[in-house]
């Protein structure tokens, strides 16, 4: 077997060194410190099996040839790093070759594992970064206000507002002369109409705007804009339909996607059966300054399909709002004409974010909340677009933050939204366009008495308990207090029952937004009461429909030592309000339009001065609150009333505001 060569480098030996090397072969040469220092892991295998012999001959490069000799058994296994040191004399123990190989392999394997992990992380970071960059490049298009173009939300496959309203179309363009003219042509089957306008300097930049005639035909149409007298300045959008355009705004419950529905696969796969519905989604953004055009698009105008609704990738693909889609699909089925759906939603956002700085000042919003950043980035850019109506599902964050200005902010925000859109679309949008409001659904299990959710639910009606009302005209309400998610052992923080919410919204839209007066869109609401202390009874009368009682729990009465002292709305009782307490009053009797409450828990020497219902964050199990409409199946909304009289007579419950903290 050939002798292994060592690659350990020594200086060329002198004559004195040669003479010294001719000593007895019984004494092996010791390895110098310099040689040991030069040992590498690849050289250990050679060194550990070699004894330096006096007869060894030095090669041309100073390589030392070593003859293999048997290894001696060692009492203690040395580490690989000490392999060279074991060669300092024949009296020292040698390392087993197998042991050294095993340790070396383990060390190398561990090193490779670490390197592989690091490389994998780097590759993942590069992939995520590349994908994110590609998405941002696609969604945040680099356009200037001097390009001749449409505003960002105009595009192929879009829906423009139909009659009886009119559609506004606008864009940007350069001012090339004193009267730079834009000609817009609307072309469809058997239809052609030209409009003319000029480019003007506005707050939005150098813009042009046209308001179209009322359009009853659905289309499709092609819109072509061109700068008159300037070749090459022509932009077109194709496959444009005319229908009703609805904006869906809010926070996380509005952003929930279809894959969270119980019948998600069926809903997604059937989407392509509705080509007259078109969807569009604004990229979530905030800004300290007003934007007059969108800076980012999450989903461009698209026909509904499994790709456009559910995306192609779990992490990177945007997905459309399930509630907005379910609402739009049903609306299209009821109306029979095209529907355009625009989602503008931002998770974990307070209502003050959605209102302008003007509204914040009017409602005396604390400075720390007065940002208006979502209004600037996601609402203001939409105000030049004609729409039919708005759906708002917002309030979770305000409930958690115990917002005190929600009532004023909601009323003033909707007022400004309507006023601004009417003005900026040149009267093409109804100044009282319909608004659907989704009351907060339960957010955690159990019979929690938290003022945040109960208070926001009440303020979502401008303190009336129902909508429309004097402060929220032309609005409709979807009551959701009976739609908790999950069960007793597993609770979903966001209600998955978006189909039920959409069903309830559609009833309100048809009744209020489309003036179908025969549609019942509200649950039972109390109109009169009578306190019979001798019978320990409280009778509550309903007028708008027959009732269905599903459980006897949910009502409470305020028992007070004084006729004029009301109970605190945010708790059972409070130290700052002695002598008054909310007591449960179960249902002990009913008729087709009344219920009788049991007052046994209220002492006879106290007065009944208040009533409330479902005043809990999670007041009941799924669709198992106390009172529903017998024919509509709609739940009675949460309710509170103060300053009641317990003289035994029947009194009206006037439709007035009941202010709470």
Secondary structure, DSSP 8 states (H G I E B T S, - for coil): ----B---------HHHHHHT-S-TTS-----HHHHHT--HHHHHHHHTEE--TT--B-TT--BB-EE------SS---GGGTGGGGS-TTS----HHHHHHHHHHHHHHHHHHHHHHHHHHHHHHHHHHHHHHHHHHHS----TTS-EE-TT--TT-EEE-TTS--EEEEE----STT-EEEEEEEETTEEEEEEEE-EEETTEEEEEEE-----S---EEEEEEETT-TT-EEEEEEEEEEEEEEEEESHHHH-BGGGSTTHHHHHHTGGG-TTEEEEEE-----SS--SS-S-EEEEEEE--HHHHH-S-TTTS---BHHHHHHHHHHHHHH-S-EEEEEEE-SS--HHHHS-HHHHHHTT--GGG---HHIIIIIGGGTTS--SEEEEE--HHHHHTT-SSHHHHHHHHHHHHHHHHHHHTTT-S-TT-EEEEE-----SSS----HHHHHHHHHTTTTSSSSS-SSSTTEEEE--TT---S-SS---SS-S-HHHHHHHHHHHIIIIIS--TTS--S---EEEEEEETTTTEEEEEE-SS-EEE--S--EEEEEESSTT----TTSS-BTTBTTEEEEE--EEEEETTEEEEE-TTS-TTSEEEEEEES-STT-SSTT--SEEETTT--B---EEE-S---SSSEEE--S------
